[in-house]
Amino acid sequence: MKRELESLVTQMHSGGITYSEAVREFKKRYVLEVLASHRGNQCKAAKELRMHRNTLSRTIAELNINPLQIRAGLKRPPLSERQVSENRRARQS
């Protein structure tokens, strides 16, 4: 992982990305990952991030993260769009 990070930092530096842009992008990706792992639950995400829920909400707003998109991406598709297993099809026949 250390090599991957070093390579990424080198690419970002070579690409002219500023320090503040790099930090902002890292924060955004990290917060998104934690939110996704908690299915959009900000209270649980804040606890894992060891910050107050209000601080997480403010951070989400500053990074232009839409929590509704996170939750929408994690919802199960409607029953009509889910794959029906072979066993279920057999029972319906």
ABEGO torsion letter per residue (X at the ends): XAAAAAAAAAAAAAAGBBAAAAAAAAAAAAAAAAAAAAGGBAAAAAAAAGBBAAAAAAAAAAAGBBAAAAAAAABBBBAAABBBBAAAAAAAX
